[in-house]
Amino acid sequence: MGIEFLVAFGTAILTIVAMPFFDIVTNAMILNSISLLSSIFQVVAQFFAKERKRFIVPPIISIVLILAGYVLFIISYLQIRDDREMKIRIGLAIVGTIFVSLNWWENYSTLFRNPFLNSISEDIARSKNLVGILSSVVRILVTAAVVGAYVPLSGRDWSSVTSVPDNVRRVIWILVGIQIVSSALCHWFVVVACKMHAIRRSFLLPVYLATLGVVAAFIAPVIIFYQNLSKTNGANYTMTEYCFDITNGNGLSQNAVWYDKLVWDITHSLCPNDMTNQREIGFLVGSSLCWWLGWVLCTIYIWGLQLQRIERTEHLLVRRMYEGAFMEQSIMLNTRFEIQKKIKCVKQVDPVTVFLCATMWHESYDEMMKMIISMFRLDKYRPRNNTINDVKFESHIFFDDAFKDVKGSKERHVNEYAEDLVEVVKEVYKIFNEEDKGIFRKARTLPWQRIIRTPYGGRLEYTLPHGNLLMVHFKDKDLIRHKKRWSQIMYLYYLLGWRLTTKYFKTFEDFEKQEEPFQKEVDEEFEKEGENKVKKGETEEEIERKLRMEMEKEKANTYLLALDGDTDFQPSAVMLLIDRLVRYPDVGAACGRIHPTGTGPMVWYQKFEYAVGHWLQKTAEHVFGCVLCSPGCFSLFRGAALMDDNVMKRYTIKASEAAHYVQYDQGEDRWLCTLLLQQGWRVEYNAASDAYTNAPQDFKEFYNQRRRWGPSTMANTIDLLGSGSLTSKRNRSISQPFILYQVLSMAASILGPATICLMLSGCFALVLKIDANLALAFAVVPPVIYLILCFKLKSDTQITIAAVLSVLYAFLMIATALSIIGNMVTENTVWTPSALFLIFMVLMNVITAALHPKEFPLIIYGFLYFICIPSGYLLLTIYSMVNMNNVSWGTRETGGPAAPKPPTQTITQRILQAKCCKCLCWDCGKLADQNGQGTETVAMTKKPEDNPDRIYWVTQLQKKSQDFPLNEELLLTVEFF
């Protein structure tokens, strides 16, 4: 707080006491001298650093220039007026700038290798919110104290301060408003420019030239006015005479506009200098340039600053607050300082492996087509053998309940959905396999693919046209647990528990047995340059340590992209999520912007609902704390996070209690995120990563989907709040205020139905013009009756009643809105509670949509969302709470006939219209291969016995594939399934 006091005191005496007596050029340029102590700190920090002092020259020259500027400044003003008052003002100005330059000491405190300074910096970082509040309070009090002391000490009366004319007061408030808005915008744009890697052209150059531009903008009108008066008063009219006229108030007409008065004031501040004396002008220009060049050299390190894309603001700027009085200087000096080193070699980023894991069940032909096209599109974007070896992709589809029994046959068949998937893969493969796009092209022969019988059902293995792998796992619910969560558990243990870790344990076991294959495996798989290179003859402890380090590294660089069977996405969207996890090691999961697709009123409602949820809730969670739910339809997870303690293992718990079914199986993606948050990992949201998924198109399917989501959301939030204290200690992104925010959100959700009833009561009273008590009865009775009926009737009947009530409530909402608008017109006022509420809701959504211009047309669906509020927040809540015992999935429950298949020409058109985007935000450098591992068929100790009653599905799919041959192979070793 002592430093904050000195900074506040220096700011006050500089801006309030000293600067009013100097000219506008000096006032604009002396602000650059606040970089003096920063230059000194840079020299000292680099002196203590181990690196060579290659970049120590610029701050040394900066110190010399700033001190030279002080000398020229003193000489310049003492020539004008050499008395005690002027000396005091000059001294206060210099002392004030030195005190202000203490403001950025934190930027260099950790470089001095002083334990005391390091501990202070850590304490400030832990309590930065409290420090910011206290700092603001100290500055307000110190500024008030300086003003209170300066007015009587300067011989002024308080009436001269308080009795300001109205027009002057108005101008002051306008200038204050402009200063606040422009400073905030400048700070925001600087942060955005740095995060976009536009530091030099969008940050440094504009800010460097800002001070010179301000001075030029002030001086140019003065010169223009002087030239105009010279034409009027003759060619002999000198600058001295011009200054004399300005000083004595001559030449300013009574009808002068504000612009003329502003130029007169600027000229008046410059007139104490003899504008014809080249020596005085030289001192003025010399001091200004010395200060400006000193500030430029002090901050020149930013030119070569290495920043990550989407750099966090706290990693970019040392202090959270900016200085409004020294905006351009403070934003530069506040940028984190790093000791510049001689770059010997470019550090390469380890390549990552991404497993695309899609879960399917009863998707239609068109939905499967979207998913398969997206996977093939990604294969084309990043071929397996590509020169940009930054990321490798491998796709997996886990098809739930793929087998069925056919009446009259003992043989096992795959269902029609599995057949459709095989046909979709064949059709899409044909399109992407064609390199010649000409009309008279010759069709290329499709390569042989593999079909394998497995202990859990079966597997198809495709090698895509550009070398990446696609595996389709057909699950038999008679052999392995079905439903989405168990499919996720299956690929978690297969990819992370088996594929990733087995080779390390096998290598270590071979070492313990001292088998011959040990050194060969080491040479082929694990021998790397550097400290983790495994060498022959090392001890067991050294081998174990190096293998463990290598395994941890691979876990951190292995990502799983969770997908639904109908998700449509572009490669750029995936690369944005990968970029987020690569850049930030503490991020365990990242999700993108989900866009519902489909037609009809229910889809329109969900389009706006999803948009508002992402615009407001997802963004607020990302900024204020952590995203609580990374949706399973399009989310990227880090392998190390999933394999952390109490995450993957706990995720495999079989539901045995009523609460388990709600929390574990009804909203598996939210529960997985809850486990990650409780373990200390961060979950983030990337608004630029777009994915599209089909939304329920009829009322029944929508209600059944939300019947799962609502209770699951509440159960997981309660679980997180129950461990809130422990979670906030373990997870630095979960603060106590964020926990409070979630408590308030939970309270709002619980009180939601009652709030809707009160709103309906107001609607009845406004529309029907009835008594408030009677209106409350009209609002409460229908929901209560619906609640009672839900305990007695079947779920389909409950949904039918809810649909009828939803339509009635929608008409009531429309009538209410029209009544409010009518009252506003007839009463000619908007200052009523109902009118203000309606205007506020409309403006809030319109402004939010305007901030997302690409999605602004979705505001049209806001009207439908508004009139359906009673259905979504009252009736749906009742239906969800009453039917919590129903643990069925709710959507795609029945098979039904397969959707009609589009012709091949339509498929080709879809693929050609889908752009294979190049992600501009990904560094494309030549990187080392990570593991080069393909899909191995694992050996079986015993050949499985052929059961003719259960292998008909192999022949069935081979016939279905026809000209896309599937070659049957055996699984050579039983995997853990």
N, C-alpha and C positions, 0 to 999 in steps of 0.2 A: 504493500500500500504506500510505502514511502516513495517508490519510484512513480506510482500513479499520481501522488500528490505533486511531485516535481513536474511531471509532464503536464498536468492540468494547470499548474501555476505558470509554467512557461508559455502554454497556449494562451492563457488569459492575458498576461502582460504583453505578449507579442501582438495579439490581434486587437486588444482593447486599449492598451496604454501607448504602445510605441507606433504601430503602423499608421494610425490616422495622421501622423505628422510627416510622413514620407510620401513621395510621389508614387504614382500607380505602377511605373516600371519597376522601381525598387521593391515595392510591396509584392509584386507578382514573382520577382526573381529571388528575393531573399528567402522564400519558402524552400528553395532548393538546397539551402545551406543546412537544413535539418538532417542531412545525410552525413554530417561530420563524424559523429561517434560511430555510425555504422561502418564507415571506412576504416576508422581506427580499430574497431572490433575485428574486421576482416583481416587486417594486417596481423594482429595479435593471434587470431585463430590459425592463420596459415603459418605463422612462425612456429606454433606449437605442433602443427601437423607433421606427420612423418614424410608426406609426399614432398617432392621438390617444389620450391617456391616459384613455380613458373608463372602463376597468375597473381603474384603479389604486387606487381608494378602498378596496375590500374588503381587499386585503392590508395597506394602511396601518392600517386599523382593527384588523385581526388582530394586528399588531405591538403596538399600544397595549394591547389586551386581554390578550395573553399577558404583557407586562411588568407590567400591573396585577395579574394573577394571581400573579406572583412576589412582588410587594410585599405583597399580602394574605396570601399563604402565609407569608412571613417574619414578619409581625406576629403572625399567629395562633399559630405555634409558639413564638415568643420570649415570648409572654405566659404560655404554659404552663411553659416551662423556659428561663430566660435564662442558659445556661452555655456553656462552650467546646465541649463535646461536641455540643450541639444546633446551635450555629452551624456546626460542621464538617459535620454531617449535612445541614443545609439547603444549605450551599454545595456539597457533593458532589452533592446531588439536582439543583440548578440547573445546575451544570457538566455533569453527566451528560446531562441533556436537551439541552443545547446541542451537546455532542459528537455525540449520536445524530442530531440534526437535520442534521448534515453528510452523512448517508447518501444524500440525494437530490440532490446537487449536479449529477449528470449530467443531470437533468431540465431544467436551465437553462444548462448550459455552452455550448451552441451558440447561445444567444440573445444572448450578450455580444459577439459579433463579435470574439472574440479568437482569433487563429490558433493560439496555443499550446493553449488549451482545446479548440479544434476538432480539432487533431491528436491530443490525448489521447483525446477521445471516439471518434474513428475507430479508433485503436489498440485501445481497449477493445471496440468493436463487432466488430472482426476476430478478436479472441482472447477472446471472451466466455466460452467454456468453461473455458479456462485461468484466466481472472480469477476465475470463480466458485469453482473449486477452491482457488486460493490464498487467496481471501477467507475461505472456510470454515476453512482451516487456521489462518490468522491469528486468527480469532475464537476458535477452540478454545484455541489457545496463550495468548492474552491473558486469556481467562476463567479458565483454570487458574492463570495467574500471579497474577491478582487474588485468587482464593480462597486460593492458597498464601501470599500476603503478608498477607491480611486476618486469617486465623485467629490467627497469633502476635501481630500488632499489636493485636488486640482483646483480648488477654489470655486467649484460649481455648486449650484443649488439643485436640489432634487426636482424642483419644478421644471428645470430645463430638460430633465430626462423624462418626466411623466407627461408634461404638457406638449405632446407631439400632435401636430395638425392631422386631421383625419386622412387627408390625401397622402401625407407622408407615411402615416401608419399603414395605410393600405399598400403602398409601394413596398414597405418593409416586409409585410406578411407575404406578399407575392414573391419577393426575392427569397425569403426563407423557404417558401414552398418549392420554388424552382431549385434551390440548393439541395433540399432534402431528396427530391425526386431524381434530380440529375446525378447526385452522388450514389444513390442506391442503384440506379440503372448502370452507372459506370462500373460499380463493384460487381454487379451481376454479369455484365457483358465480359468483363475481364476474366471472371471465373469460367464462363462458357468458352471463351477463346482458348484458355489454357487446356481445358478438358478436350477440346477439339484439335489440339496440337497446332493451333494457329497463333503461336506465341509471338513470333517476330512481326508478322504483317498486321495482326489484329490486336496486339497488346502493346509490344514495345514501341514500335514506330508511332502509333497514334498518341500514346501517353507521353513519349519524349517530345513530340511536336506540339502537344497541347499548350504548354506554358508559352512557347514562342508564338503560337497562334493567338493566344489571349492578348499578349502584348501587342502583336501586330494589329489585332482587331480594335484595340484601344487607341493606338497611335494614328492609324490610317484616317479615321474621321477628323482628327485634329488637323492633320496636314491638308485634308480637303477643305475644311472650313477656313484655314489660313489662306489657301489659294483663292477661295471665293472672295474673301475680304480684301485680298491684294488687288483683285480686279476692280473692286469698288473704290478703295482708298488710294489707288495708284501703285505704280511699280516700286516706289520708294518705301512702301509700307513694310517695315521690318518685323521680325519675330519678337523683338523687344517691345515694340509698340503694341503688337498683338497681345502679348502677355500683360502689358499695362492695362489695356482695355478690358481684358478678362478679369484681372484683379479688381478693378474699380467698377465692374458691372456695366461697362459700356458695350453697346452693340447688341444686347439681348433684348428683343422686342417683348412687349407684354403678352403677345399671342403666341409665344414660342411653345412648340410641342415638346413632349417628353424627350424626344431624341436630341433636340437642340440643347435642352438643359443638361442632358447626360454628357454631351460633348463639352459643354462649358465647364462642367465639374471636372472632367478629366484634364482639360487644359489648365484649369486652376491649380490642380495638384502638380502639374509639370512646371508651372511658371516660376516657382522659387529658384529653379535652376536657370542660369543664363544660357538660353538656347542658342545664342550666337557665340558663346565661349567654347571653342573646340576642346579645351582642356577639361572643363567640367563635363561636357558630353562624353569625352573619352573615359573619364573616371566612372561615369554612370554606366556606359556600355561595357566597360572592362569588368566592373564588379558583377554585372548581370551575367556576362558570358562565363566568368570564372565559376560562379555558383552553379550555373546550368551544366557546364562541362564536368564539374566535380560530382554532381548528382548522377550524370550519365555514366561516368566511369565507376562510381560506387555500385551501380546496379547493372553493370555490363555483364555480370556473371549470369544473369537471367537469359542472355542470348544463347548460351550453351547449356542451359538447364535441361536435364533429361527427365521428362515427365511421362508417366503412363497415361494411356488413353483412359478417359473417364476417371481421371485422378480425383480422389476425394478432396473436398475443400480443405479439411483439416490437415491434409498432407501437403497441400499447395501453399496455404497461407498460415502464418504462425499465429496471428491473433484473429479472433473471430470478428472483432469490430474494426471499422475503418474510421479514418479521421476526415470529417467533412470539410474542415478548414484547409487541409493539405491533401486533397483527394489523390491527385496523380502521384505526389511524392510518397504518400503513405502506402498506396497499393503496390508500388514498386519495392519499397523497403520492407514491406510485410511478406514478400515472396520468399519462400524458404531458401536459405543460403546453403550451398554445398561447396566443399572445397574441390576446386577443379583439379583433375588428375590428368596425366598423360595417358591417353588411351592406347594400351598395347595391343589389345585384340577385342573384337566385338563379341560380347557374351551371347551365346546362343541359347535360345529358349528350348527346353526339352520338348520333343514332340509329344502329342497327347493321342490317346486312343479313345474313340467314342463308340460306344455300343448303342445302337438305336433299338429300343425294346418296345415293341407295340403289342398291346393285348387286344385280341379280337374275340368275338362271340357270335352274334347274329347280325353282323353288318350286311348291308345290302351290296349289290354288285357295284353301284355307283360310289358308295362310301369306300369300299375296298380299292376302287380305282384311284381315288384321291391319294390314299396312303401309299400305294405301290408306286405311283408316278412320282411322289415326293422322294421316295427312297432311290429310285432310278435317277432322278434329277440330281440328287446328292452324289451318287456314284459318278455321274458325268462331271460334276463340279470338282471333285477330288478323286481322280483315279488312284488305284492302289499304288502303281508305280509312277509317281509324278515327281517332277523336279522340285516342287514346293513341298517338302516332306515335313509339314508342320502338324498335320493331323491325319489320322487313319480312321476310317469308318467301317463298321461291321453291323449289319442289320439283322435283327431277330424279331420274328412274329410268334407270339405264344397264343395259339388258337384254343380257346376253352371249349370243352364239351364237343369235340369234333367228331365223335363216333356215335353210332346209333345201331340198334338192332332192327332188322327188317323182318317183318312177320313172314313166316314160312321159310326162313333161312337161318341156319345156325352160324353163318359166317358174319363177321364184323364188317360194317360198312362205315364210310365217312359220310357225314350229312351233306346236304346240298350247299351249305355255306362253304364248306371246305372245298368242294368241287368248284364253286365259283371262284374261290381264291386262286386255285391252280390255273383256271382259265384266264383270270385277270393277269397273273404273272406272265403267262404265255403271250398274251396280246401286247402287253406293255414291253416285254422283252423284244418282240419283233420290231417294234417301232424304234426303240433305242439301239437296236443292233444294226440298223441300217445306216451306213455311213454315206452312201450315195443317195441324195435326195431327189434325183432326177425322176422324170415320169417313167422312162423305159429302163428302170433299174432292175437288176437281177436280184431276186431275194436270196439273202445269205442263209446258209444252213445253220440251224440252231444247234449249239453244242450239247453234248450229253450232260445231264445233271444227275444228282444222286438222291435216292430215296432209301431211308434207313429205318428199320424197326428198332424201337427203343423200349426200355422198361416202362415208360410213361405213356406210350402210344406209338408215335412215329415222327419222323423228321425228314424234311426236304431240304437239300443243300444246293443253292444256286450260286454259280459264279457269274456275277453281273458283267455286262459288256466291257466295263472298264476295270475289271479285276477285283472289285470289292465283293464281299460275301453276303449272301442273304440266306438265312435259315428260317424255315417255317416249322415250328414245333406243334404237332397235333397232339392235344392232351385227351386222354381217355379218363373220364371221371370215375370209371370203375377201377382205375389203377393209381390215380393221383388226385389229390384234392383239387376241386375246381373253384371258380369265381376269381374275380380280378386280383384280390390281395394275394391269393396263393399263386397266381401266375407271376406276380411281381416277386414274391419270395423265391419262386423257382428260378427266375433269371438272376436274382441277386446272388443266390448260392452257386448257381452254375458259372456265372461270369466272374464274380469276385471271389467266391469261396473255392471254386475249382480251377477255372482257367488262369486266374491271376496268381494264386498262392501255391498251387501244387508243385510247380516246377522248382520253387525255392526249397520247399521241404524235401523234395526228392533229391535235389542236389546235396543238401546237408546230410541226408541219410546215406547217400553214396559215399560221402566223405567219411562218415563214421565207420562205414564198412570197408573203406579204403578200396573200393571197387575200381577197376580200370576205366569204366566209362566216365568216372568223375571228372578227370582233367579234360576229357574231350567235351563234355557238356559245358564245363566252365568256359573253355575256349570258344565254343559255338554260341553260347547264350549270355554269359555274364561277364566275359572279359571286357573291361572298359579301361580307357585311359583315365588316370587320376587316382585319387586315394581309395576308391572303392574297387579297384582292380583286384580280383582274387588270384593269388599266386600259389603255386604249388609249394608245399612245405610249411604253410602257415599253421598256426595252432587252431584248435577247435573254436576258441573264443573269438579269434580274429575273423575266421571264416563266418561264424554266426553273426558277428557284428556287421560285417560288410554285406552279407546277404540280407540281413534285416534292413539295413539302410537302403539297399537297392530296392527291396520290396516296398518299403514305405514311400520311396520316390515314385515307383510305378503306381502305387495306390493313389497318390496325389495327382498323377497325370492320367488316370483312367476315369472317364466320365460315362454316365449312363443317361441317355435321352429317353425319358418316359413318354410314350405316345399312346393315343387311343387309336382304334382301328379306322376312324374316319377323319383323322387329322390331315390337313393339307398345309404345307409349309414350303418356303423357299430356302435354298442353302444359306443365303445371307442371314436369315433369322437364326439358324443354328450357329453360325459363326459368331454372331453377336453374343449369344449365351456362352459359347466356348471362351470368347475373349474376356468375358466377365470373370469366369472361374480361373483362367490363366493369370489374370492380372492381380487378383485378390485371393491369397491363399486361405483366408479365413471364411470365404464364402463356400458354404456346403451345397447350396442349390440356388438356381436362378430360373425364373419363369418369364414368359413373354406375354404379349398382349393377345388375348384370345378373342376372336371374332366369331360369333355364332352365324351360321348360314342356314338357309332354308326360306320358305315362303309362308305367308299367312300371318294373321294378327298375333299369334303366340310368339312367332319368331321376331316380329317387330318389337313386341314388348321386351323380349330378351336382348335385342340389339341395344336398346337404350339402357336397360338394366346393366348389361355388361360394360357399356361405355361409362356410365356413371360410377360403377364399381371400380373400374380401372383409373378413371380420371381423379377420383377423390380418395376412395378407401385404400386401394393398392398403393397409390403414390404416397399417401399419408403414412402408411405403415412402413414403406421403404425409407422415407426420410426421417420419420420420428423414431423408428425402432427397427423392426424386422417384419417382412411379409410372413403372415401366419399360415398361409396356404399356397403352396406352389402346385398348381393343378396338374393332375396326372396325364392330361391330354397333351401337354407340351411343356416339359420341365427338364432341366439338365441337372444331374446330381453328381457330386464328386465321390469317387470310390472310397477315398479315405474317410469321408464323413459318414457314409453308409456303414463302413466297417468299424466305426468307432464303438466304444463301450456303450451298451444299452441302446443301440440303434437297431442294427439289423437283427440281432438276436432277440431283442424284445419285440420287434415287428412280427416275429414268427409265432407269437403267443396265440394259441387257439382259444377262440371265444368260449368262455364257460359260464359267464354271468350275463345278466340282461344288459348292464352298462357296457360290457365288452362288445356285444353285437352292434350297439349304437356307435361306439367310438372307433372300433377296429375295422369293421366290415362295411359300414354304411358311408364312411368318409375316409378311406384309407390314405388318400394323399395328404389330407390335413393332419392325420395322426402321425404320419411319417415326418412331416415338417415340425410337429410338436416335439418329437423325439430329437430331431436335429437341434432345435432351439434350446431344449433343456440340456443338451450336451455341449453347448457353447458355440455352435456353428451359426453363421449368418445366412439368411435366405433373402435374396434380392429380386427386384423386378426391373425388367428392361422393356420400356415402352416401345422401342423401335423394332423389337423382335416379334413379328406378326405371325400368327397361326390361325387357321380357320377350321372349325369343327361344326358338325351338324347339331342343331338344337332341336328339342322336341317341338313338333309342329301341331300337336293337338293338346287339348286341355288336360286330358287324362294322363298322358305321358308326362306332361310338365309337372302336374301335381305329384305324381309318383316319384319323379326325379327329386323334387324339392322336399318330399317327405323323407328322403334319405339325408339330404344335405343339411336341413335345418337342425334337427337334433344332434347330428354329428358335429356340426360347427359349435353348438352350445356345449356339448360334452368335452370337446378338445379345448375350448377356451377355459372352461372350469378347471380342467386338468392343468393347464398352463398357469392359471391364476393361483391354483392351490400350491404350486411350487414356485410362485413368483419371486419370493425372497431369494431362494437358492438359485433360480435361473438368472436373476439380475446380477448375482455375484459371479456366476460362471460365464455368462454371455454379456460381453461389454456393450452389445447393441440393444440389450433389453434393460432399460433404465426404470427406476421407480415411477417417474412420470408416465412412461409408456404403459406400465402395469396399471396405473390409475386410469389412463385413457381406455384400456381394455375393460376395466371395471365399469366405467361409465357407459361404454358401448354395450356391455352385457346387461346393465340395468335398463338401458334404453330398449334393448330387445325384449326383455321381460315385460316392460311396461308398454310395449308396442300395441298389443291388442286393446288394452284399456284406453290408450291414447286415440286409437282409431274410433273406438266407441264414442269418446267425447267429441271427436271431429264430426262423426255422423250425427251426433245430437245437435251440434251447431248447424249442420246442413239442413236437418229437418226443421229446426226453428226458423232458419232463414228462408227456406223455400215455402214451407207450409204456413208460416206466420202463427205458430202455436206456442204454448207455454213451454218454458225450458224443461220443467219436470216431465211433461208429457213427451217432449222430444227425446229426452234421455231414455224414457221407457221404450220408445220406438227404436232407438239405437241399440239397446241392450237385449231386448227380447229375441229378435231373430238369431243373433249369434248364440244365445243360450239354448234356444230350441235346436239349432244346428248341432251344438255340442252334445245334447242329449241323444239326438238321432244318430250321431256318429258312433255311439256306443251300442246301438241296436241294429244298424243297417250294415250291409256289405259295403266294401270300399268303393265299388263301382257306383252304387247308389249314392254314397256320400259325395262323390265327385260330381255326379249329375246335379245334385241339389246345390253344391257349391257353384257350379257353372250358372245355374239360374239366378242365384243370389248375386253373383258377380255382375251379371248383366243389369240387374235392378240397381245395384249400387253404382254402376257406371253411369246410368241415367241420372241418378241422384247427384253424382259429382258434377256432371255436365250442367244440370239445373243450378247447382250451387254456384259454379263459376260464372254462369250467365247472370245470376242474381247479384253477385258481388259486383260484376262489371256494370250492371244496370244501376245499382245503388251509387256507384262512383260517378256515373253520368248524371243521374237525377239530383244528387246532393252536391255535385260539383266539387268533390273533395276526395282525396285519397287517404286522408288521415283518420282511417278507421282500422281497428285491429285486423279484420278479415281482408280488407283491401291491401294493407301493408304486408300481410302474410303472403297473399297471392303474388304481389309484385316482387317480393323478396325471392320467392321460390322460382319465379320465371327468370328474373335477372341472374340469380345464382347459376342456373343451368345454362342460360344463354352465354354468359360470360365464360363459364367453364368450357363450353363447346367451342367458343371463339378462340380460346387458347389452344385448341386442337383442330386447326383449320381443315385437315384432311378428313376428319370425322364429324365436321360441323353438320352435314346433312342429317345425321342421326337425331338431331334436335327435333325433327319432325315427329319421330316416334315418342317424344316426351309427353305429348298429349295423351296417347294411349296409356302410357305408364302412369300418368297422373290419375286418370279415371279408374284405373285398376288397383289403386292403392288399397282399398278395403279388401279386395280379393287376395292380394299378395301378402298383406300384413295382418289380416284378421282371420279370414276363412282358412287360408293355407296353414296358418299357425295352429288352428284348432285341429285340422285334418292331420297334421304331422304329429302333434302330441298324442292324439287318440290312437294313431296307428303305429306307434313306435314298436309294437310287438311284431309288426310285419317286417321281416328282414329280407324280403325278396328284393331283387334289383330294381324292379319297377319299369324299366325300359327294355324293349326287345325281349320281353319274356316269352312270347310265342313266336314260333318260327314263321309260319305262313308261307305263301308262295314267294319264290325269289323274284326280285325286281327284274323287269325286262332288261335285257342286255343291249347296250348301244352298239351300233355297227362299228366296224374297225375304222371306218373313215372318221366317225365322230371322235373316237379315241385318239386318232392321229392329230386331229385338229386341236383337241384339248392339250396334248403334249406340246405341240408346236407353239401354242399361245402362251404356255407357261414359260416365263423367262428363267433361264439358268443364271441367276445374278452372281456377280462377282462382289464379294464383301470388301469394301474399301477400308474397313477398320481393322483388318487383320494384317499383321506384319508377315510378309511373304519372303522369308529368308531361307537359305539352304540349311537344313537342320539335320542332325544325326538321326538315324533310325532308332526306334525305341526297342522293339523286340522282333519285328518281322515275322510274327507268328501267324500262321494260317490256321485253318480249322482242321484239327487232327481227329481222325477216327481212333478212338481209344481201344486198346486191345482187351479182349475178353479172355478170362482164364478158361472159360468153358463155352463152347459154342451153344447158343440157345436152341432149344428144341423147337422145331417148326410145329406150330399148332394150326392146322389147316382151317380150323373153325374161326380163327381170329386174324388171318392175314389176307383176306379177300380185298381189303382196302388198298393193298399195294397194287394189285392188278387193276382195281377200279380207277385209281389215279393215273396209272400208266396208260390206260385206255382213254381217259379224259384228256390227257396231255397230247396224245397222238403225235403230231410232228415235232413236239418238243420232248425228246426221249428222256425218260427217267430210269436210270440204271440202278437196280437194287444192290445195296451193299450191306454187309453185316457190321454191327457194332462190335468191335474186337475186345473191348473191356467194359465191364459194367461201371457206369458212372454212379455217382452217389444217389441218383434217382432210383 
